[in-house]
Amino acid sequence: MESHAIAKRRGSGCDSGLLLLLPFASIAGLALGSLIVVTFAMEILISEVYTGPFKEYLEFLPTVLFSLSLPWINDTLTDMATKLTDYENYRTQDQYDIAQTTKTFVMNFITSFLPTILTAFVYVPFGARLLPYLDVIRVGKLATAFDTRRVHIDPSRLQQEVIYLSVMGQVMSFGEEIVLPYVKRVVMQKWRDYRQKNVPAGQGRRYSYRTDQLLNDSPAEASFLSRVRNETEADEYNVHDDTLEMCVQYGYLALFGASWPLVPLGFLLNNWLELRGDFFKLSLECQRPPPIRADSIGPSLQGLEILTWLGTLSTAAIVYLYRGNMADVRLSTLLLILLAAEWAYLGLRFVVRTAVEKIATGSLRKEAAKRYALRKNYLDSLTRSTSPKGRQRVRFEDRVNVYTTGTDVRTNSQEFLHPGHHETSSEQRFWSCAAQDTADAGVRLIKALCMGDRVQSENKSEKIKKCA
């Protein structure tokens, strides 16, 4: 009955996943959106209306508080998204990645783009109308610190934010992603080496000679085993994080690239630096990912399509709103321009997709047929090797080695045991040597530890007798 319930849940995972995504997106949007709106309002209030002391320092206080609380909020929402995706119980890893990436994309969209959207489409166009309503704060002692009559809307604020995000924001992200983990890893390694060197004599456990043979690394394999242990302690590499980072960068370019023409150049320089940083991260900072073949970037394609559509509308709106005086802006004209821009985008998308499908249909079919033939040959080879005709027939009085069969292929480890084998590297010698089975090694280790404990207990008893 339990398996039937699990199968029923798996069968409805894709349908229920869409229903569960809506509450999560609403909660995440409400939490992050409210925090961003409050932070933005406080920043505008202090920078434009506040006239009290320490204004140059208090102006950055809301942003600093938001930046300090944002990692904790993102971690909490990410844990919620992971638990929700696990509860949805998808059939395949691809479906799981799509659901998880969709939830992460919603959070990144809110935290990355909402402040700039408020600046571009709320503060600059309607700031002169909204800020006078802040007169409600002029109560008691606050009346002398705030003066809503000196409201001045700065149209260049959008360009300043885009410059910061495209240059300084990317540099700070690179430092948090590459430099900070590297410094942390080096400091932790230095601390472990320091503690290991300064262990008091006699505090560690003394083992016997047999135990040292099993626990201590041989000189020929010490460097290789040390590198393997360091790699196992490193963090796992997640390619979807880098893909989402590129999607966020593309979103800045598509949504707000019209406000500063040098945005593509700034992102080009950042990508040049980011590419070398990713090579460094893959080589030294993270565990080496398994070489799994992927046909595309997966679920991030949907995010790029949404950002392209929103970028078309945002570019048209920015060009119209910031072309001149804000008093000349008409809502009907703005809606008409947005409608025309969306139609132009959909028409161009249809033309490009149709042309690409007609041009690349033949090559795609050949590639798919070649891939299918490769997979079919691989499956046929597996079925031939495990077919009943290839198995040995055994009689009751015969002795059979259950670890090897007549159809086994001679491996490198077997060739290594024969003389005349060429000299190999330490890694190949480590993986090829088959001195004893794992179970036999475990038994020897247990016996050695027991013998060491027995020797220590005998030494203690002799010391007690001598003292007595």
N, C-alpha and C positions, 0 to 999 in steps of 0.2 A: 504494500500500500504506500510505503514511503517512496519507493522507486517510481510508482505511478504519479505521485505528487511532483517529484522532481522532473519527470518527463513532461508533465503538464506545464510546469513553470518554464522549462526550456522551450517548449513549443510556443509559448506566448511571450517570450522574452523581447522580441523585436517590437510587438504591439504595445506591451506594457512599458517598455523603455521610453517610448515617446510620451506616454502619460506621466511617467515619473520625472521626466526631464522638465516639464512645465513648472511643477512646484519648486524644484531645485533652482531653476533659472529665476523664478519670481523671488525666492528668498535671497539668493545671491545678489540679484539686481537691487532689491530693496535695501539690503544691508550695506553693500558697497556704494550704491547710488546715494543713499541718505548721508553716509559719511563724507563722500566726495562733495556733495552739495553744501553741507554744513561747513566743510573746510574751505571751499571756494568762497562762500558768502563771508566767512570771517576774514579771509585774506583780502577780499575786496573792501570790506568794511574798514579794516585797519589801514590799508594803503590809501584809500580815497577819502574817508570820512574822519578817521581818528586824528586828533591834534594834540594829544597828551604827550607825556614824556616817554622816552625809550621807543619811539615809533620805528626807528630803523632796525631795531631788534625784534619788536613784537610783530613786525610785518611778516617775518619768516616763521613765527611760532606755529601757526596752523599747519603749514606744509611739513615742518619738522615732526610734529606730533602725528600727522597722518602717515608720513614715511616710516616712523617707528612702529606704528600699529599695523601697517599694511602686511608685513611678513607673517605676523601671527594670524591675521584674518585670512590670508591666502592659504596658510597651512591648515587652518580649521576647515575652510571650504573645500580644500583638496581632499582632506580625509573624508569629509562627508560625500564628496563625489566618488571617491574610491569605494566606500562602503555601499553606496547606492548602486554603483556599477556591478559590484560583486553580488548584490542582492538580485539584480536583474537576471543574472545567471545566463549569459549568452552561450551559444553553442560553440563558436569558434573564437580564436584569438583576434581575428580581424574585426568581428562584430564588437568585441570587448574594447578594442582600441578606438573604434569609431565612436562608441558611446563615451568613453573616458575623454577623448580629445574634444568632443563636442562640449562637454561640461567645462573643460579647461579653457576652451576658446571663449565661452561666455564670460568667465571670470576675467580673462585677459582683455577682452573687449571693453568691459566696464572700467577696469582699473587703468587701462592705457589710453583710451580714447575719450572717456566721458569728461575729464577736466578741459581738454582742448575743445570739445564740442560745446561745452558751456561758455567758454570764452568766445568762440566764433559765432555762435547763433543765439546767445542769451545776453552776455555782458555787453558786447560792442553794439549790437543793434538796439537793444532795449534797456541798456543800463541807465540811461538818463531818465527813463520812466519808472524803473524799479527802485533805484536807490532812494528817491524821496520818501518811499514808504518806510524806510528805516528810521523815520522820525520818532517811532514809538519807543526807541531806546533812550530818548532824551528825558530821562526821569531821574530826579535827585542829583547825586554827585556826577553821574555820567553826562549830564547836560553840558558841562564845561569841557569835557574831553572829546565829544563828538559834535561835528558841525556839518550837517547835511547840505548846507548851502554852498559849500565849496566842492561840490561833486564835479569831477572832470573825467570824462571817459577817454581812455587812451586807445585809439584804433590800432596802434602798433603793438599792442599787447599780444595779439594772436601771432604776429611774426616773431616776436621775442620768444614765445613759448615753443614755436616750431623750431627755431634755431637751437634752443636749449635741448629739445628732445632729439633732434637729428645729430647734434654734435656732442654736447656734454652728457646727455642721457645715455647715449650709446657707449661712450668711454667709461662712464661709471658702471654700466652693466658689464662691460668687458672686465673691469677690475673685480667686480663681485663674483664673476663666473670663473675667471682664470687666476688672477693674481692672489685673491684672498684664500682660495682652497690650497694653492701651492704653498703659500707662507704658513698656513695652518698645518699642512702635512709635514713640512720641514721642521717646524717647531716641535710637533709631537714626536717626530723621529729623534730629534736631538734630546728630548726629555726622556724617551725610553732608553736611549743609549747611556745617558747620564745615570739613570736609576740602575741600569744593569751593571755599570762599572763600579758603582758605589754601594753594592750590596755587602753588608758586613760579613766577614769570614765566619763560617760555621753556621750562618743563618739558613742557607739553602740546604736542601736534602742531598745527602751523599748516596750515590748509587754504586752498584757493583760494576765490575768490568763488563759483564754481559749486557747490563742495562746501558752502559755508555756506548757499546757497539750499536745498539738499536736506536737510541735517542739522539746521539751526536751525529752530525752530518760528516760524510767523508770529505776530505779536502778536494777531491775531483768534482764533487757535486755541490759544494757549499755555496758557490756564487749563484748557480742556477736555482737551487732551492730557496735562497734568500730572495731572489727576484720573484719567484712564484708566490712566496708568502706576502711580499709587498703588494703584488697584484690582487691577491685575494682580499686584502684589507681595504683596497680602493673601492670607490663608489661605482655602482653600475651605471653604464652609459645608456641614456634614453634618447633615441634619435628624435622622438616626437617633441622634446623640449626645444631642440634646435630648430625644428621645422616650425613650431609655433612662434619662435622668436623671429624667424624670417617673415612669417605671416604678419606679425605686429609691425615690423619695419615696412612691409609693403602697404599695410593699412595707413601708416603715417603718410607715405608717399601718395597714395590714392586719395585719401580724404583731405589732406591739408597741403599737398604739394603746390597748389596754386598760390598760396600765401607767400612763399619764398622760393624763387626759381632755382636756388642752389641746393635744394634738398637732395636731388639725385646724386650730386657730387659728394655731399657729405656721407650719404649711405654707401657710395662706391668706396670711399676711403675706409669706412667702417667695415665693409665686407672684406676688404683686403687684409685688414688687421684681424678680423674675426676668423677668417679661414686659417691663418697661421695659429691663432689661438686654439681652434678646434683640433688641429694636428697635434699641438702640444698637449691638449687635454686627453686625446685618445692615446698618446704615447706614454704619458707619465701619470696623469691624474685619475683616470678611470680604468675599469676593467675592459679588456679588449672585447668588443661585441662579437657575437657569433656571425659568421658570413652568411646571413640569410638573404636570399634574393628577393627584391621588391620591384614590382612593375611600376609603381608610382609612389607619391608621397602620402597616399592613403586618404584618411578623412580630412586632411588639411585642404584638399582641393575644394571641398564645399565652403570652407572658410574664405578661401581666395575668391570664389565666385561671389559670395556675399559682400566682401570688401570691395570688389570691383564695381558691383552695382551701387553700393553706397557711395563709393568714390565718385561715380558719375554725377549723382545728385549733389554731393557736397561741393564738388568743383564748380558746378553751375551756380549753386547758391552763393558761394564765396565770391565768384566773379561778379555777380549781380549786386550783392550787398555792399561790397567794398569798392565799387567803381566810382563813387562820388559821395555826395551828401546823403546821409541816412534819412533825411526828411523826404527825399524823393522816392523812397522805397514803397512799392505797392504790393499788397499781398496777392492780388489777382495776377499781376505780372510775374511775381515769383513762382506761383503755382504753375503758370503757363510755361515758364522756362524749365522748371523741373520736369514737367510732362514731356516737353520736346526733347530734353536730354535723355530721359529714360527710353523714349521711342527710338532715338538715334542709337543708343547702346544696344537695345534688343535687336534692331535691324542689323547693325554691324556684327553682332555676335552670331546671328543666324547665317549671314553671308560667309563669315570666316569658318564656322563649323561645317557648313555644307561643302565649301571648297576643300577643306582639309580632309573630310571624309571621302570625297571623290578622288583626291590625289593619292592618299595614303591607304586606300582600301586594299590594293593588290599587295603591297609590301606587308601590311598588317596580317593579311591572310596567310602569306608565306611564312611569316614569323610564327604565327599561331600553329600552323601545320608542322613546322619544324620542332616547336616545343612539345607538341602532342606526340610526335614520333619519338622524341628523346625520352619522354616519360613512359611511353608504352614499351620501349625497348628495355628500360630499367626495370619495370614491373615484370616483364617477361623473363628477364634474367633471374629475378628473385623467385618467381614461381618455378623455373626450371631447377634451381638449386635446392628447393624444398619439396620437389615432387616425390611421390612414393617410389617411382622407378629408380631414382638416384640413391635411395637409401640401402644400406646393407641389410641383408637378411641374417638373422642371428638364430642359432640353435641353442637349446637349453644348456648343453654342456660346454658352450664356448664362453670364454672370458672376453668381455667387451670393455674398452676404454671409453667412458662416457664423456671424456673431455675432448677427444679428438675423433674425427671420422675420416673415412677414406676419401671424402670429397673436399677436405679442408685444403686451403692453399697455404703454401709455405710462406710464413711471415718473416719480417726482418728480425724478430727476436729469435726465431729458430736458426736463421742464417748466422746470427751473431755468435751463437754457441759453437759454431764450427770454426776450425782454424782457417787462416787465410783471409779472414774478413778485414776489410779496410778500416783504417782508424777513423772514427767518427767524433762528433762533438760531444760535449758533456750532456746536452739534452737528449741526444739519441742514445747515448750509453745508459742514461738514467731510465728512459722509457723502454729500452730494449732488454735490460738485464732482468732475468727471471730466476733469481737465486732460490727463492722459496715462496710458498703460497702465503696468502694473507693470514689464514687461520693458524698456520705453523708459526708465523712471526708473532701473532698475538699470544699464543701459548708460551713461547719463549720469553716474551716480555713479562707476562704474569709470573712465570717462575723466577725471573731475575728480580722482579720487585719483591716477591715473597722472600727470596734469599737475602736481599738487602735489608728488609725489615727484621729478619731473623738475626742477621749479623749485628744490627744496631741494638736489638734487645739483649743479645748476649754480652755486648760491650757494656751496656748499662748495668746489667746484673753483676759483671765483674767489678765495675767501679763501685757499686754499692757494697760488695763483699770486702773490697779493699778498705773502703771508708769505715766499715764496721770493725 
